[in-house]
């Protein structure tokens, strides 16, 4: 054997778990490859000189890893079995070596089986616990379903039991027909309404909203009546807001403006209205686009004048041609009288502000004042502020170096702040009181949309050309690092809009639009990652920015967007299919000469009135109602 080791003797507790070599007395650690075996030691000694590549410490632990040790040991034994080496062992020693190896193999097999069984047991226990939590959650959800069914059946019976008197059936026929029509509008979406209910009452069992398994039992279970309330409000909205009615057309771009175009291509695009924006009170609306002019209308005046003009045009079309010529002179006096009566309602803009460049976007400060500034963003990267009551330019700055796509003022808490974003990949924060930007967020993609959260103006949503939506906390020490990144679109994100209303979850709800043709509703924005809860589809959007608006007040559950079929689409936040549509032309002609698309939409604050504009400069007033 080898000479005794000069290492200090281990403690008794260590020796109890270790061995001494039977031949040389050397200390063998408890993690040795095999138990001490004199025959094996002799075999290793005999063959040690043939393994120079193995770093040796002593013959009992002469390799760096267990895998290498076993591989070399196997080679030695195989060589011995083939007679390549002839160790000085007798038959008894060989049998001892075989028994030792067999015992080691059995021990290793038992450990492997025990390890595999432990893994299987862990898997089964985790699965059992998960199903127990799912059963507990499902039990609570079934109780909610049973309660809602009982309540709705009771309500239905109470309403059906009040029809004892048939005397007024004839008088109530019209009301019944209207109710039936309203109910049918909701029934047209019954499958999606059922999905919407189940999405609240029976959320996905696999959805994790917390890292605590105990807390996860109640995390996705709604409060009693919550799911029924969500769907009831959706049904009521569909019953009373299921149609998009035409009110009137408002002229936007005249022939003089069109003459600014310098060639035929510009002429076809010179009428595009890129932005419609209401002031905070909804009394004024501003329109701008390629025509290098901002038009500000008194909304009440424009709406009433446009409606009167539409009525007169309709009457003229119904009048026989022979009467038109014979009564031409007589009608002049009548028209003059009508004009005098409607003089206060002028469809012409209250104010026209000429600008140097084509405009991409407008945003009105939310201050409750007629002189609340109006911001514009243009194709040359210039940000301008105007006094909308006088048209005076208050300030313009050019810190962006490329085209701007979006400008947006903040809400309560930061009324004087606004943000801009454009093709230079930067988002800049501004104050109406300061001539220069106050903060810059650097993105590695063209910025197409910015929007402040209504309830927390320190949170800014940004849509970009890299298919992503990012949320930034402007108070954070590292504000340039997004709180949340939302992935799901396959092309540039053109608009982002926050939703309001009682169905909005904690952390807010955000809708994004993209030229991939989809609108997406995002929730769970108060965590590390939001989730897409619904995609809205029906409109066509593959080439242009077609507008996106989220309603407030009576329209807080509705979205509106344009389409490249020259139509307006409205969606309810609980339904992925359109609720109502309105076509500007009644056709979807997309030939180059006649190609038209809806380019901007805006809800009047806290109402169901919707303005829409198209690429030919037409502005139309619509009403979402019965």
For each residue, the residues with C-beta under 8 A, 3 or more apart:
1: 21 23 24 25 26 41 45
2: 21 24 26 58 59
3: 24
4: 24 25 26
5: 26 27 58
6:
7: 27
8:
9: 15 27
10: 14 15 18 27
11: 14 15
12: 15 16
13: 16 17
14: 10 11 17 18 30
15: 9 10 11 12 18 27
16: 12 13
17: 13 14 30
18: 10 14 15 27 28 29 30
19: 27 28 32 35 36
20: 25 26 27 28 36
21: 1 2 24 25 26 28 36 38 41 60
22: 36 37 38 41
23: 1 38 41 42
24: 1 2 3 4 21 41
25: 1 4 20 21
26: 1 2 4 5 20 21 58 60
27: 5 7 9 10 15 18 19 20
28: 18 19 20 21 32 36 60 61
29: 18 32 61
30: 14 17 18
31:
32: 19 28 29 35 36 60 61
33: 60 61 66 69 70 73
34: 37 40 73 100 101 104
35: 19 32 100 103 104
36: 19 20 21 22 28 32 41 60
37: 22 34 40 41 96 97 100
38: 21 22 23 41 42 93 96
39: 42 43 87 89 93 94 96 97 100
40: 34 37 43 44 97 100
41: 1 21 22 23 24 36 37 38 44 45 59 60
42: 23 38 39 45 46 87 88 89 93
43: 39 40 46 47 76 77 80 85 87 89 97
44: 40 41 47 48 59 62 76
45: 1 41 42 48 59
46: 42 43 85 87 88
47: 43 44 50 51 76 79 80 85 87
48: 44 45 51 56 59 62
49: 52
50: 47 85
51: 47 48 54 72
52: 49
53:
54: 51 62 63 68 72
55: 62 63 64
56: 48 59 62
57: 61 62
58: 2 5 26 61 62
59: 2 41 44 45 48 56 62
60: 21 26 28 32 33 36 41
61: 28 29 32 33 57 58
62: 44 48 54 55 56 57 58 59 69
63: 54 55 68 69 72
64: 55 68
65: 68 69
66: 33 69 70
67: 70 71
68: 54 63 64 65 71 72
69: 33 62 63 65 66 72 73
70: 33 66 67 73 74
71: 67 68 74 75
72: 51 54 63 68 69 75 76
73: 33 34 69 70 76 77
74: 70 71 77 78
75: 71 72 78 79
76: 43 44 47 72 73 79 80 85
77: 43 73 74 80 81 101
78: 74 75 81 82
79: 47 75 76 82 84 85
80: 43 47 76 77 83 84 85 86 87
81: 77 78
82: 78 79
83: 80 86
84: 79 80
85: 43 46 47 50 76 79 80
86: 80 83
87: 39 42 43 46 47 80
88: 42 46
89: 39 42 43 93 94 97
90: 93 94
91: 94 95
92: 95 96
93: 38 39 42 89 90 96 97
94: 39 89 90 91 97 98
95: 91 92 98 99
96: 37 38 39 92 93 99 100
97: 37 39 40 43 89 93 94 100 101
98: 94 95 101 102
99: 95 96 102 103
100: 34 35 37 39 40 96 97 103 104
101: 34 77 97 98 104 105
102: 98 99 105 106
103: 35 99 100 106 107
104: 34 35 100 101 107 108
105: 101 102 108 109
106: 102 103 109 110
107: 103 104 110 111
108: 104 105 111 112
109: 105 106 112 113
110: 106 107 113 114
111: 107 108 114 115
112: 108 109 115 116
113: 109 110 116 117
114: 110 111 117 118
115: 111 112 118 119
116: 112 113 119 120
117: 113 114 120 121
118: 114 115 121 122
119: 115 116 122 123
120: 116 117 123 124
121: 117 118 124 125
122: 118 119 125 126
123: 119 120 126 127
124: 120 121 127 128
125: 121 122 128 129
126: 122 123 129 130
127: 123 124 130 131
128: 124 125 131 132
129: 125 126 132 133 213
130: 126 127 133 134
131: 127 128 134 135
132: 128 129 135 136
133: 129 130 136 137 213 216 217
134: 130 131 137 138 205
135: 131 132 138 139
136: 132 133 139 140 217
137: 133 134 140 141 205 217 220 221
138: 134 135 141 142 202 205
139: 135 136 142 143
140: 136 137 143 144 218 221
141: 137 138 144 145 201 202 221
142: 138 139 145 146
143: 139 140 146 147
144: 140 141 147 148 201 221 222 224 227
145: 141 142 148 149 201 202
146: 142 143 149 150
147: 143 144 150 151 224 225
148: 144 145 151 152 201 225 227 228
149: 145 146 152 153
150: 146 147 153 154
151: 147 148 154 155 225 228
152: 148 149 155 156 228
153: 149 150 156 157
154: 150 151 157 158
155: 151 152 158 159
156: 152 153 159 160
157: 153 154 160 161
158: 154 155 161 162
159: 155 156 162
160: 156 157 163
161: 157 158 164
162: 158 159
163: 160 166
164: 161
165: 168
166: 163 169
167:
168: 165 171 172
169: 166 172 173
170: 173
171: 168
172: 168 169 175 176
173: 169 170 176 177
174: 177 178
175: 172 178 179
176: 172 173 179 180
177: 173 174 180 181
178: 174 175 181 182 626
179: 175 176 182 183
180: 176 177 183 184
181: 177 178 184 185 626
182: 178 179 185 186 238 239 240 242 626
183: 179 180 186 187 239
184: 180 181 187 188
185: 181 182 188 189 238 239 242 243
186: 182 183 189 190 193 235 238 239 242
187: 183 184 190
188: 184 185
189: 185 186 192 193 238 572 575 577 579
190: 186 187 193 194
191: 194 195
192: 189 195 196 574 575 576 577
193: 186 189 190 196 197 231 234 235 574 575
194: 190 191 197 198
195: 191 192 198 199
196: 192 193 199 200 230 231 234 574 575
197: 193 194 200 201 227 228 230 231
198: 194 195 201 202 227
199: 195 196 202 203 533
200: 196 197 203 222 226 227 230 231
201: 141 144 145 148 197 198 222 226 227 228
202: 138 141 145 198 199
203: 199 200 207 220 221 222
204: 207 220
205: 134 137 138 220
206:
207: 203 204 220
208: 211 216 219
209: 216 219 220 524 527
210: 215 216 219
211: 208
212: 215 216
213: 129 133 216 217
214: 217
215: 210 212 218 219
216: 133 208 209 210 212 213 219 220
217: 133 136 137 213 214 221
218: 140 215 221
219: 208 209 210 215 216
220: 137 203 204 205 207 209 216
221: 137 140 141 144 203 217 218
222: 144 200 201 203 226 227
223: 226
224: 144 147
225: 147 148 151 228 229
226: 200 201 222 223 229 230
227: 144 148 197 198 200 201 222 230 231
228: 148 151 152 197 201 225 231 232
229: 225 226 232 233
230: 196 197 200 226 227 233 234 503 574
231: 193 196 197 200 227 228 234 235 574
232: 228 229 235 236
233: 229 230 236 237 502 503 557
234: 193 196 230 231 237 238 557 572 574 575
235: 186 193 231 232 238 239
236: 232 233 239 240
237: 233 234 240 241 557 558 572
238: 182 185 186 189 234 235 241 242 572 579
239: 182 183 185 186 235 236 242 626
240: 182 236 237 625 626
241: 237 238 554 555 558 579 580 608 624 625 626
242: 182 185 186 238 239 579 580 626
243: 185 580 624 625 626
244: 568 570 580 581 582 610 622 623 624
245: 622 623 624 625
246: 582 620 621 622
247: 303 306 307 609 620 621 622 623
248: 303 306 307 309 310 620 621
249: 306 309 310 618 619 620 621
250: 297 302 303 306 347 619 620 621
251: 254 347 348 619
252: 271 273 287 295 613 617 618 619
253: 257 258 270 271 273 291 617
254: 251 257 258
255: 258 259
256: 259
257: 253 254 260 270 271 291 292 293
258: 253 254 255 261 267 270 271 291
259: 255 256
260: 257 270 291 292
261: 258 266 267 269 270
262: 266
263: 266 267
264: 267 268
265: 268 269
266: 261 262 263 269 270
267: 258 261 263 264 270
268: 264 265 593 595
269: 261 265 266 272 290 615
270: 253 257 258 260 261 266 267 290 291
271: 252 253 257 258 289 290 291 615 616 617
272: 269 289 290 291 599 615 617
273: 252 253 276 287 288 289 599 600 613 614 615 617 619
274: 288 289 290 359 360 361 545 599 600
275: 286 287 288 289 359 360 361 362 600
276: 273 285 286 287 362 547 600 601 602 611 612 613 619
277: 285 286 287 362 363 364 374 602
278: 282 284 285 299 364 602 603 604 605 611
279: 282 283 284 285 286 364 372 388
280: 364 365 366 367 368 372 605
281: 284 368 605
282: 278 279 299 604 605 606 607
283: 279 298 299 300
284: 278 279 281 296 297 298 299 350 388
285: 276 277 278 279 296 297 299 302 602 604 611
286: 275 276 277 279 294 295 296 297 362 364 374 388
287: 252 273 275 276 277 294 295 297 600 613 619
288: 273 274 275 291 293 294 295 355 359 362 376
289: 271 272 273 274 275 358 359 599 600 613 617
290: 269 270 271 272 274 358 359
291: 253 257 258 260 270 271 272 288 617
292: 257 260 354 355 356 357 358 359
293: 257 288 352 353 354 355
294: 286 287 288 352 353 355 359 362 374 376 386
295: 252 286 287 288 349 351 352 353
296: 284 285 286 349 350 351 352 353 374 388 391
297: 250 284 285 286 287 301 302 349 350
298: 283 284 301 302 350
299: 278 282 283 284 285 302 303 604
300: 283 303 304 345
301: 297 298 304 305 344 345 346 347 350
302: 250 285 297 298 299 305 306 345 346 347 621
303: 247 248 250 299 300 306 307 621
304: 300 301 307 308 342 345
305: 301 302 308 309 342 345 346 347
306: 247 248 249 250 302 303 309 310 347 621
307: 247 248 303 304 310 311 621
308: 304 305 311 312 338 342 345
309: 248 249 305 306 312 313 347
310: 248 249 306 307 313 314
311: 307 308 314 315
312: 308 309 315 316 335 338
313: 309 310 316 317
314: 310 311 317 318
315: 311 312 318 319
316: 312 313 319 324
317: 313 314
318: 314 315
319: 315 316 323 324
320: 323 324
321: 324 325
322: 325 326
323: 319 320 326 327
324: 316 319 320 321 327 328
325: 321 322 328
326: 322 323
327: 323 324 330 331
328: 324 325 331 332
329: 332
330: 327 333 334
331: 327 328 334 335
332: 328 329 335 336
333: 330 336 337
334: 330 331 337 338
335: 312 331 332 338 339
336: 332 333 339 340
337: 333 334 340 341
338: 308 312 334 335 341 342
339: 335 336 342 343
340: 336 337 343
341: 337 338
342: 304 305 308 338 339 345
343: 339 340 346
344: 301
345: 300 301 302 304 305 308 342
346: 301 302 305 343
347: 250 251 301 302 305 306 309
348: 251
349: 295 296 297 352
350: 284 296 297 298 301
351: 295 296 388 390 391
352: 293 294 295 296 349 391
353: 293 294 295 296 386 391
354: 292 293
355: 288 292 293 294 359 376 378 384
356: 292 378 380 382
357: 292 378 379 380 382
358: 289 290 292 378 379
359: 274 275 288 289 290 292 294 355 362 376 377 378 379
360: 274 275 377 378 379 403 404 405 406
361: 274 275 376 377 404 405 406 407
362: 275 276 277 286 288 294 359 374 375 376 377 407
363: 277 374 375 407 408 409 418
364: 277 278 279 280 286 372 374 375 388 409
365: 280 372 373 374 375 409 415 416 418 432
366: 280 372 409 410 411 412 415
367: 280 372 415
368: 280 281 372
369: 372
370: 388 389
371: 387 388 389 390
372: 279 280 364 365 366 367 368 369 388
373: 365 385 386 387 388 394 432
374: 277 286 294 296 362 363 364 365 385 386 387 388
375: 362 363 364 365 383 384 385 386 407 409 418
376: 288 294 355 359 361 362 383 384 386 407
377: 359 360 361 362 382 383 404 405 406 407 420 422
378: 355 356 357 358 359 360 381 382 384 403 404
379: 357 358 359 360 403 404
380: 356 357 398 403
381: 378 398 399 400 401 402 403 404 422 424
382: 356 357 377 378 396 397 398 400 404
383: 375 376 377 396 397 398 399 400 404 407 420 428 430
384: 355 375 376 378 393 395 396
385: 373 374 375 393 394 395 396 432
386: 294 353 373 374 375 376 391 392 393 394
387: 371 373 374 390 391 392 394
388: 279 284 286 296 351 364 370 371 372 373 374 391
389: 370 371
390: 351 371 387
391: 296 351 352 353 386 387 388
392: 386 387
393: 384 385 386 396
394: 373 385 386 387 432
395: 384 385 435
396: 382 383 384 385 393
397: 382 383 435 436 437
398: 380 381 382 383
399: 381 383 428 436 437
400: 381 382 383 404 420 422 424 426 428
401: 381 424
402: 381 422 423 424
403: 360 378 379 380 381 422 423
404: 360 361 377 378 379 381 382 383 400 407 420 421 422 423
405: 360 361 377 421 422 423 446 447 448 449 545
406: 360 361 377 419 420 421 422 447 448 449 450 451
407: 361 362 363 375 376 377 383 404 418 419 420 450
408: 363 418 419 450 451 452
409: 363 364 365 366 375 415 417 418 452
410: 366 413 414 415 417 418 419 452 457
411: 366 414 415 452 453 454 455 457
412: 366 415 454 457
413: 410 456 457 458
414: 410 411 417 452 457 458
415: 365 366 367 409 410 411 412
416: 365 431 432 433
417: 409 410 414 429 430 431 438 452 457
418: 363 365 375 407 408 409 410 429 430 432
419: 406 407 408 410 427 428 429 430 450 452 460
420: 377 383 400 404 406 407 427 428 430 450
421: 404 405 406 426 427 428 447 448 449 450 462
422: 377 381 400 402 403 404 405 406 426 446 447
423: 402 403 404 405 446 447
424: 381 400 401 402 446
425: 442 443 444 445 446 447
426: 400 421 422 440 441 442 443 447
427: 419 420 421 440 441 443 447 450 460 462 472
428: 383 399 400 419 420 421 437 439 440 441
429: 417 418 419 437 438 439 440 441 474
430: 383 417 418 419 420 434 437 438
431: 416 417 434 438
432: 365 373 385 394 416 418
433: 416
434: 430 431 438
435: 395 397
436: 397 399
437: 397 399 428 429 430 440
438: 417 429 430 431 434
439: 428 429 474 479
440: 426 427 428 429 437
441: 426 427 428 429 462 472 479 480
442: 425 426 480
443: 425 426 427 447 462 464 470
444: 425 466
445: 425 464 465 466 468
446: 405 422 423 424 425 464 465 492
447: 405 406 421 422 423 425 426 427 443 450 462 463 464 465
448: 405 406 421 463 464 465 492 493 494 495 545
449: 405 406 421 461 462 463 493 494 495 496
450: 406 407 408 419 420 421 427 447 460 461 462 463 496
451: 406 408 460 461 496 497 498
452: 408 409 410 411 414 417 419 457 459 460 461 498
453: 411 456 457 458 459 460 461 498 508
454: 411 412 457 498 500 508
455: 411 500 508
456: 413 453 459 508
457: 410 411 412 413 414 417 452 453 454
458: 413 414 453 473 474 475
459: 452 453 456 471 472 473 474 483 508
460: 419 427 450 451 452 453 471 472 474
461: 449 450 451 452 453 469 470 471 496 498 510
462: 421 427 441 443 447 449 450 469 470 471 472 496
463: 447 448 449 450 468 469 492 493 494 495 496 512 513 514
464: 443 445 446 447 448 467 468 469 470 492 493
465: 445 446 447 448 492 493
466: 444 445 492
467: 464 487 489 490 491 492 493 514 516
468: 445 463 464 485 486 487 489 493
469: 461 462 463 464 485 486 489 493 496 510 512 522
470: 443 461 462 464 482 484 485 486
471: 459 460 461 462 482 483 484 485 486 510 525 530
472: 427 441 459 460 462 476 479 480 482 483
473: 458 459 476 479 483
474: 429 439 458 459 460 479
475: 458 479
476: 472 473 479 481 483
477:
478: 481
479: 439 441 472 473 474 475 476
480: 441 442 472
481: 476 478
482: 470 471 472 485
483: 459 471 472 473 476
484: 470 471 525 527 528 529 530
485: 468 469 470 471 482 529
486: 468 469 470 471 510 512 520 522 530 532
487: 467 468
488: 520 532
489: 467 468 469 492 493 512 514 516 518 520
490: 467 514 516
491: 467 514 515 516
492: 446 448 463 464 465 466 467 489 514 515
493: 448 449 463 464 465 467 468 469 489 496 512 513 514
494: 448 449 463 513 514 515 541 545 546 548
495: 448 449 463 512 513 545 547 548
496: 449 450 451 461 462 463 469 493 510 511 512 513
497: 451 510 511 512 513 548 549 550 559
498: 451 452 453 454 461 508 509 510 511 550
499: 504 508 509 510 511 521 550 556 573
500: 454 455 504 550 552 556
501: 504 552 556 557
502: 233 556
503: 230 233 557 573 574
504: 499 500 501 508 509
505: 508 509 523 524
506: 526
507: 523 524 525 526 527
508: 453 454 455 456 459 498 499 504 505 525 526
509: 498 499 504 505 521 522 523 525 573
510: 461 469 471 486 496 497 498 499 521 522 525 530
511: 496 497 498 499 519 520 521 522 536 548 550 559
512: 463 469 486 489 493 495 496 497 519 520 522
513: 463 493 494 495 496 497 518 519 541 546 548 561
514: 463 467 489 490 491 492 493 494 517 518 520 541
515: 491 492 494 541 542 543 544 545
516: 467 489 490 491 541 542
517: 514 537 539 540 541 542
518: 489 513 514 535 536 537
519: 511 512 513 535 536 537 548 559 561 571
520: 486 488 489 511 512 514 532 534 535 536
521: 499 509 510 511 532 533 534 535 536 573
522: 469 486 509 510 511 512 525 530 531 532 533
523: 505 507 509 530 531 533
524: 209 505 507 527 529 530 531
525: 471 484 507 508 509 510 522 530
526: 506 507 508
527: 209 484 507 524 530
528: 484
529: 484 485 524
530: 471 484 486 510 522 523 524 525 527
531: 522 523 524
532: 486 488 520 521 522 535
533: 199 521 522 523
534: 520 521 573 574 576
535: 518 519 520 521 532 576
536: 511 518 519 520 521 559 571 576 577 578
537: 517 518 519 576 577
538: 569 571 577 578 581
539: 517 546 561 562 563 564 565 567 569 578
540: 517 563 564 565
541: 494 513 514 515 516 517 544 546 561 562 563 564
542: 515 516 517 564
543: 515 564
544: 515 541 564 597 599 615
545: 274 405 448 494 495 515 599
546: 494 513 539 541 561 562 563 564 597 598 599
547: 276 495 560 561 562 598 599 600 601 602 612 613
548: 494 495 497 511 513 519 559 560 561 601
549: 497 559 560 561 601 602 603 610
550: 497 498 499 500 511 556 558 559 603
551: 554 555 556 557 558 559 560 603 608
552: 500 501 555 556 603 605 606
553: 556 605 606 607
554: 241 551 606 607 608
555: 241 551 552 558 603 606 607 608 610 624
556: 499 500 501 502 550 551 552 553
557: 233 234 237 501 503 551 572 573 574
558: 237 241 550 551 555 570 571 572 573 579 603 608 624
559: 497 511 519 536 548 549 550 551 570 571 572 573
560: 547 548 549 551 568 569 570 571 601 603 610 612
561: 513 519 539 541 546 547 548 549 568 569 571 598 601
562: 539 541 546 547 567 568 569 597 598 599 600 601 612 614
563: 539 540 541 546 566 567 568 569 597 598
564: 539 540 541 542 543 544 546 590 597 598
565: 539 540 583 588 590 597
566: 563 583 584 585 587 588 596 597 598 614
567: 539 562 563 581 582 583 584 588 598
568: 244 560 561 562 563 581 582 583 584 598 601 610 612 620 622
569: 538 539 560 561 562 563 578 580 581
570: 244 558 559 560 578 579 580 581 610 624
571: 519 536 538 558 559 560 561 575 576 577 578 579
572: 189 234 237 238 557 558 559 575 579
573: 499 503 509 521 534 557 558 559
574: 192 193 196 230 231 234 503 534 557
575: 189 192 193 196 234 571 572 579
576: 192 534 535 536 537 571
577: 189 192 536 537 538 571
578: 536 538 539 569 570 571 581
579: 189 238 241 242 558 570 571 572 575
580: 241 242 243 244 569 570 624
581: 244 538 567 568 569 570 578
582: 244 246 567 568 612 620 622
583: 565 566 567 568 586 587
584: 566 567 568 596 598 612 614 618 620
585: 566 589 596
586: 583
587: 566 583
588: 565 566 567
589: 585 594 595 596
590: 564 565 594 595
591: 594 595
592: 595
593: 268
594: 589 590 591
595: 268 589 590 591 592 615
596: 566 584 585 589 614 615 616
597: 544 546 562 563 564 565 566 614 615
598: 546 547 561 562 563 564 566 567 568 584 601 612 613 614 615
599: 272 273 274 289 544 545 546 547 562 613 614 615
600: 273 274 275 276 287 289 547 562 612 613
601: 276 547 548 549 560 561 562 568 598 610 611 612 613
602: 276 277 278 285 547 549 610 611
603: 278 549 550 551 552 555 558 560 607 608 609 610 611
604: 278 282 285 299 607 609 610 611
605: 278 280 281 282 552 553
606: 282 552 553 554 555
607: 282 553 554 555 603 604
608: 241 551 554 555 558 603 623 624 625
609: 247 603 604 621 622 623 624
610: 244 549 555 560 568 570 601 602 603 604 621 622 623 624
611: 276 278 285 601 602 603 604 619 620 621 622
612: 276 547 560 562 568 582 584 598 600 601 619 620 622
613: 252 273 276 287 289 547 598 599 600 601 617 618 619 620
614: 273 562 566 584 596 597 598 599 617 618 620
615: 269 271 272 273 544 595 596 597 598 599
616: 271 596
617: 252 253 271 272 273 289 291 613 614
618: 249 252 584 613 614
619: 249 250 251 252 273 276 287 611 612 613
620: 246 247 248 249 250 568 582 584 611 612 613 614
621: 246 247 248 249 250 302 303 306 307 609 610 611
622: 244 245 246 247 568 582 609 610 611 612
623: 244 245 247 608 609 610
624: 241 243 244 245 555 558 570 580 608 609 610
625: 240 241 243 245 608
626: 178 181 182 239 240 241 242 243
